[in-house]
Amino acid sequence: MKRIMAFAGVMCVMLALISSGCSKKENAESKKISITRLSDRKNEYLTSLKNFSTKNISASDDLVLTFPKKVYSGKYICTSGYQRNARKLFSHYVSDYSQKNETLNENTYPTGPDYLDPETGLEMSIGCNGFFSYNTEDFDTKKYFPQNNNKLIKTYSYNELDSDDHYTLKGGKDISVSEARRLAQEFADDFVGMADFGNGLRVSRINLYKTGQEYYYQIDYSQSVNGMDILNYTPKYVGSDIVAPMSIAFLVSDRVADFAVNSLIEPYKTKEVKRITDPEDATERVSRRLAKNMSLRLKRVSLEYCLKRIGNLQESKDGEETDREIAGYSTFYQADLYEVTPCWILSVIQGSKRLCQLGWRRGICLYSADIIPYHQMP
């Protein structure tokens, strides 16, 4: 599918994660707390985290602490056969849907049809693994994708999405950050509600770009399953099996011009987790691994799922996977299995603009490569 190649390109600009073993001191048993007790004491933990301060991390006054009421671990699976929803999705966005406008290329992955509406120029694609893309004629891929030398003006993080800052987009449309959030969230809610898409989508970041004299918004969604966000920063280091779903939208005027999700993750064999690492302990452990002069401001502490690929239910007897033979650029494959574990994620600001993330998962430190000097990496 032509649209998937461009979507994969967006994934490449996201922050990388680096994992490493930790020292004996950091491998000591972490402090645990029950989910129930954490919920009961949320305000106390939030106050304590706001007072957190070390030589490399200090908390912002608007710090946010988020976690679900129930947490799970175990195995999750990437959906199969999602392309069967094609007619339902295509006809939802095109009032005079006609199957004659569908095309299918058997040599692309994820398997599924494309649709081009000759009246409006709307292009859509759907794939077997939960992939879906929506692209209007207002959206020029070559013009708006960030890797085409467009200037990133500012990233509005989780705490700043209600900002009244406003910018002039295509056609002279004056759109504020909060209005961009509303439009993107309404589009995602409509998609999830009608498309049999079992994961939640929530606007998590808004990136303001400028191309020429024109501004536009790239909206990043957090994808959630069982009420908890999935870590959505893609690792790029060699040997990593950690994967991250990507869900994005572009606003170039007063409506969503481009929207895409690359996967649908479903529970397979899971169990409820009763106790997790104390968020203060996780923050302290991450701090120990960083250079002392980094001056990071902590904006959000959130409990999220970390997905690590462990196999595929449709692997052939000789170990080859037919889906992967035709897909050199896709991260998610139908029937992929993942080990899912809770992970405390710390969203921090370095300097005035850069949003980065760090994390703690089962005694393994997860870092953003963007904020650690290469000579400091373990």
C-alpha positions, 0 to 999 in steps of 0.5 A: 500500500502506498500510504504505509510507506509514508506512515513508516517514515513518520515512525522513524522520527520518534524518540528512540529507547535504549535498554540496558542492565542495571548495577547491583545497587539498582537491581536491588528489590524495588519498593512495591505498592498495591494498585488499590493503595496507590489509588487511595493515596494518589494525591499524596504521591502527586504532592511528593513527586512535585517535591522530587528534586535531584541533581538531574531531575526536578518536578514541574508545578503542573506535574501529572500522575496517571495510572488505571484502576486495573493493571494487567501483564501476560501475553497480548496479540496483534489482531488478524483479519481486520481488513474484513471491516473495509466496507464498513469503514469506507462507506462511513467516510464516503456517502456514495461508496462503491466497491468498484473504487476499491483496489487490492495489491496482493504484494503489499502488507498489511493485507487489505484494500485501498479506496479512492473516492473520485469525487473528493480525492479521499484515499483510504487503506485498511490492513489485516493487522488493524492498520487504517489510514485516511488521507484527504486531498488537502494533505500533500504528503511531500509538503507536510511530513516532518522529515521534509525539512519543515521546522518544528516550532513547539511540542505541546505536551500532555499538560499543555493541550488546552493552550489558547495559543493559535496559529494561521493554517492553510486557507487562513484558518486560525486554529488554537492548540485546544481546538486542534486537540478537540478536532483530533479527539472527535475524529478518533472517537468517531473512528473507534466507536464505529470501526470495531477498533478495540483500543482507545485513542487519546490525544497525547501530544501536539507538534506545531510545524511551519512550512513556508509561511504556513503552520500545521499541527501533527497530533500524536495519540496514545493507544490504550488497551484495557484502559492503559496507554501503550508505550508509543516511542519506537526503539531503534537500537539493534537487537530490540524486540520492543515495539510501539504502536503509532497513531497520528493525525495532521490538521492543516486547516480546520479539519483532520486531513490525514489520520492513521493507526498501524495496529490493533492490540488485543488481550490473549493470556493475561492476569491482573497485577495487584502490586507494582513498583512505587512511582517515587522509587521508579523516578529515583532509580531512573535519576541515578542512571542519568548524568548529574548536570542534565537539568530535566523538568518532570512533567508527567509520570504515567504507568503504561504497557511496554510491548516486547515481541516474543513470537507469532501464532501463524509461524510456519513449521520451518520458522518462516513467517509469510507475512514478513516475506512481503513486508520489509517496513512494517513493525506489526504483523497479524498474530504477533505475540507480545509480552506485556509488562507495566512500565513507569514512564517519565515525560520530561522537558530538556531546555525550553521545547524538547519533550523526552521520555524515560522509563522503568520496566522490571529492573531495566532502565529505558532511556530516550537516546535524545537526552543522553550523550553517547559517551554516557550510554551504558 
